[in-house]
Amino acid sequence: MGIFNELGRQVEQFKRTVQTTADENAAYRCRECDARFHTHHEQCPECGSTNLEPVTEE
């Protein structure tokens, strides 16, 4: 069972890394909950707020 536990741990770490990278490169964010996403929405898919803004590159 040890190999499967280690493999599961590595997969979870990879998923977190991918999500973090995707969030960092998102084009839009919600000012209310700071959710980030790549396409324009009328309201936040996470909290429903309409207080959205494009992410500006510094």
OpenMM code with the backbone's topology and positions (N, CA, C; nanometers):
from openmm import Vec3, app, unit

residues = "MET GLY ILE PHE ASN GLU LEU GLY ARG GLN VAL GLU GLN PHE LYS ARG THR VAL GLN THR THR ALA ASP GLU ASN ALA ALA TYR ARG CYS ARG GLU CYS ASP ALA ARG PHE HIS THR HIS HIS GLU GLN CYS PRO GLU CYS GLY SER THR ASN LEU GLU PRO VAL THR GLU GLU".split()
positions = [
    Vec3(0.0809, -0.1208, 0.0000),
    Vec3(0.0000, 0.0000, 0.0000),
    Vec3(0.0845, 0.1261, 0.0000),
    Vec3(0.2078, 0.1211, 0.0418),
    Vec3(0.2923, 0.2392, 0.0518),
    Vec3(0.3109, 0.3113, -0.0801),
    Vec3(0.3274, 0.2366, -0.1878),
    Vec3(0.3490, 0.2995, -0.3181),
    Vec3(0.2246, 0.3748, -0.3638),
    Vec3(0.1070, 0.3222, -0.3345),
    Vec3(-0.0171, 0.3891, -0.3743),
    Vec3(-0.0421, 0.5145, -0.2913),
    Vec3(-0.0074, 0.5106, -0.1655),
    Vec3(-0.0190, 0.6298, -0.0815),
    Vec3(0.0739, 0.7397, -0.1309),
    Vec3(0.1964, 0.7039, -0.1649),
    Vec3(0.2929, 0.8015, -0.2161),
    Vec3(0.2470, 0.8574, -0.3503),
    Vec3(0.1981, 0.7729, -0.4377),
    Vec3(0.1486, 0.8170, -0.5671),
    Vec3(0.0299, 0.9122, -0.5487),
    Vec3(-0.0619, 0.8799, -0.4596),
    Vec3(-0.1760, 0.9666, -0.4307),
    Vec3(-0.1321, 1.1024, -0.3788),
    Vec3(-0.0323, 1.1033, -0.2917),
    Vec3(0.0207, 1.2284, -0.2376),
    Vec3(0.0805, 1.3128, -0.3490),
    Vec3(0.1543, 1.2512, -0.4393),
    Vec3(0.2163, 1.3238, -0.5497),
    Vec3(0.1121, 1.3795, -0.6462),
    Vec3(0.0074, 1.3042, -0.6715),
    Vec3(-0.1001, 1.3512, -0.7593),
    Vec3(-0.1692, 1.4726, -0.6967),
    Vec3(-0.1987, 1.4682, -0.5684),
    Vec3(-0.2622, 1.5814, -0.5006),
    Vec3(-0.1730, 1.7049, -0.5041),
    Vec3(-0.0429, 1.6873, -0.4846),
    Vec3(0.0503, 1.7995, -0.4915),
    Vec3(0.0520, 1.8584, -0.6318),
    Vec3(0.0513, 1.7731, -0.7332),
    Vec3(0.0487, 1.8198, -0.8714),
    Vec3(-0.0781, 1.8987, -0.8994),
    Vec3(-0.1923, 1.8511, -0.8528),
    Vec3(-0.3190, 1.9219, -0.8730),
    Vec3(-0.3156, 2.0595, -0.8089),
    Vec3(-0.2603, 2.0709, -0.6882),
    Vec3(-0.2495, 2.2012, -0.6216),
    Vec3(-0.1581, 2.2951, -0.6994),
    Vec3(-0.0480, 2.2426, -0.7508),
    Vec3(0.0451, 2.3240, -0.8281),
    Vec3(-0.0205, 2.3751, -0.9551),
    Vec3(-0.0931, 2.2893, -1.0245),
    Vec3(-0.1614, 2.3285, -1.1473),
    Vec3(-0.2658, 2.4361, -1.1173),
    Vec3(-0.3440, 2.4201, -1.0122),
    Vec3(-0.4467, 2.5172, -0.9775),
    Vec3(-0.3850, 2.6515, -0.9410),
    Vec3(-0.2768, 2.6501, -0.8658),
    Vec3(-0.2089, 2.7740, -0.8274),
    Vec3(-0.1561, 2.8468, -0.9504),
    Vec3(-0.0943, 2.7729, -1.0418),
    Vec3(-0.0419, 2.8328, -1.1644),
    Vec3(-0.1543, 2.8902, -1.2490),
    Vec3(-0.2639, 2.8178, -1.2608),
    Vec3(-0.3787, 2.8664, -1.3381),
    Vec3(-0.4343, 2.9941, -1.2758),
    Vec3(-0.4466, 2.9981, -1.1438),
    Vec3(-0.4978, 3.1174, -1.0761),
    Vec3(-0.4062, 3.2371, -1.0977),
    Vec3(-0.2760, 3.2147, -1.0946),
    Vec3(-0.1810, 3.3237, -1.1128),
    Vec3(-0.1866, 3.3820, -1.2533),
    Vec3(-0.2286, 3.3029, -1.3508),
    Vec3(-0.2319, 3.3471, -1.4898),
    Vec3(-0.3722, 3.3816, -1.5378),
    Vec3(-0.4671, 3.3905, -1.4488),
    Vec3(-0.6053, 3.4201, -1.4863),
    Vec3(-0.6189, 3.5648, -1.5332),
    Vec3(-0.7129, 3.5874, -1.6234),
    Vec3(-0.7324, 3.7204, -1.6818),
    Vec3(-0.8301, 3.8069, -1.6018),
    Vec3(-0.9150, 3.7460, -1.5201),
    Vec3(-1.0172, 3.8198, -1.4447),
    Vec3(-1.0166, 3.7728, -1.2993),
    Vec3(-1.0639, 3.8635, -1.2118),
    Vec3(-1.0766, 3.8263, -1.0701),
    Vec3(-1.1989, 3.8930, -1.0105),
    Vec3(-1.2486, 3.8320, -0.9051),
    Vec3(-1.3611, 3.8867, -0.8299),
    Vec3(-1.3051, 3.9710, -0.7157),
    Vec3(-1.3552, 4.0927, -0.7021),
    Vec3(-1.3089, 4.1792, -0.5925),
    Vec3(-1.3631, 4.1341, -0.4570),
    Vec3(-1.4731, 4.0619, -0.4577),
    Vec3(-1.5352, 4.0185, -0.3318),
    Vec3(-1.4625, 3.8985, -0.2702),
    Vec3(-1.4446, 3.7913, -0.3491),
    Vec3(-1.3878, 3.6676, -0.2931),
    Vec3(-1.2494, 3.6342, -0.3494),
    Vec3(-1.1989, 3.7176, -0.4411),
    Vec3(-1.0682, 3.7010, -0.5038),
    Vec3(-1.0575, 3.5739, -0.5886),
    Vec3(-1.1713, 3.5187, -0.6310),
    Vec3(-1.1676, 3.4056, -0.7238),
    Vec3(-1.1097, 3.4555, -0.8557),
    Vec3(-1.0374, 3.3691, -0.9240),
    Vec3(-0.9762, 3.4072, -1.0509),
    Vec3(-1.0230, 3.3118, -1.1590),
    Vec3(-1.0417, 3.3654, -1.2795),
    Vec3(-1.0898, 3.2844, -1.3903),
    Vec3(-1.0400, 3.3428, -1.5210),
    Vec3(-1.0479, 3.2653, -1.6275),
    Vec3(-0.9859, 3.3008, -1.7545),
    Vec3(-1.0795, 3.3681, -1.8533),
    Vec3(-1.2072, 3.3544, -1.8368),
    Vec3(-1.3022, 3.4153, -1.9303),
    Vec3(-1.3915, 3.5137, -1.8568),
    Vec3(-1.4415, 3.6113, -1.9305),
    Vec3(-1.5288, 3.7124, -1.8717),
    Vec3(-1.6632, 3.6501, -1.8325),
    Vec3(-1.7117, 3.6830, -1.7147),
    Vec3(-1.8424, 3.6411, -1.6655),
    Vec3(-1.9177, 3.7654, -1.6208),
    Vec3(-2.0486, 3.7611, -1.6260),
    Vec3(-2.1301, 3.8709, -1.5736),
    Vec3(-2.1275, 3.8724, -1.4212),
    Vec3(-2.1171, 3.7539, -1.3615),
    Vec3(-2.1042, 3.7458, -1.2170),
    Vec3(-2.0067, 3.6347, -1.1817),
    Vec3(-1.9508, 3.6441, -1.0626),
    Vec3(-1.8484, 3.5505, -1.0171),
    Vec3(-1.9054, 3.4086, -1.0089),
    Vec3(-1.8357, 3.3117, -1.0666),
    Vec3(-1.8821, 3.1740, -1.0581),
    Vec3(-1.8719, 3.1156, -0.9166),
    Vec3(-1.7936, 3.1788, -0.8302),
    Vec3(-1.7767, 3.1292, -0.6937),
    Vec3(-1.8791, 3.1873, -0.5963),
    Vec3(-1.8948, 3.3212, -0.5974),
    Vec3(-1.9792, 3.3849, -0.4959),
    Vec3(-2.1005, 3.4587, -0.5529),
    Vec3(-2.1056, 3.4756, -0.6857),
    Vec3(-2.2201, 3.5426, -0.7470),
    Vec3(-2.2098, 3.6940, -0.7539),
    Vec3(-2.1030, 3.7510, -0.7043),
    Vec3(-2.0852, 3.8962, -0.7071),
    Vec3(-2.0707, 3.9464, -0.8513),
    Vec3(-2.1130, 4.0701, -0.8741),
    Vec3(-2.0928, 4.1325, -1.0049),
    Vec3(-1.9751, 4.2295, -1.0012),
    Vec3(-1.9015, 4.2295, -0.8944),
    Vec3(-1.7872, 4.3180, -0.8757),
    Vec3(-1.6604, 4.2508, -0.9299),
    Vec3(-1.6493, 4.2432, -1.0633),
    Vec3(-1.5387, 4.1744, -1.1286),
    Vec3(-1.4477, 4.2751, -1.1967),
    Vec3(-1.3221, 4.2377, -1.2152),
    Vec3(-1.2280, 4.3252, -1.2831),
    Vec3(-1.1242, 4.2417, -1.3576),
    Vec3(-1.0724, 4.2991, -1.4669),
    Vec3(-0.9619, 4.2307, -1.5352),
    Vec3(-0.8360, 4.2411, -1.4502),
    Vec3(-0.7535, 4.1418, -1.4573),
    Vec3(-0.6265, 4.1430, -1.3859),
    Vec3(-0.5268, 4.2154, -1.4738),
    Vec3(-0.4604, 4.3142, -1.4180),
    Vec3(-0.3617, 4.3893, -1.4944),
    Vec3(-0.2237, 4.3316, -1.4675),
    Vec3(-0.1435, 4.3253, -1.5710),
    Vec3(-0.0071, 4.2778, -1.5550),
    Vec3(0.0800, 4.3938, -1.5129),
    Vec3(0.1682, 4.3676, -1.4188),
    Vec3(0.2539, 4.4728, -1.3666),
    Vec3(0.3858, 4.4746, -1.4355),
] * unit.nanometer
topology = app.Topology()
chain = topology.addChain("A")
for resn in residues:
    res = topology.addResidue(resn, chain)
    for name in ("N", "CA", "C"):
        topology.addAtom(name, app.Element.getBySymbol(name[0]), res)
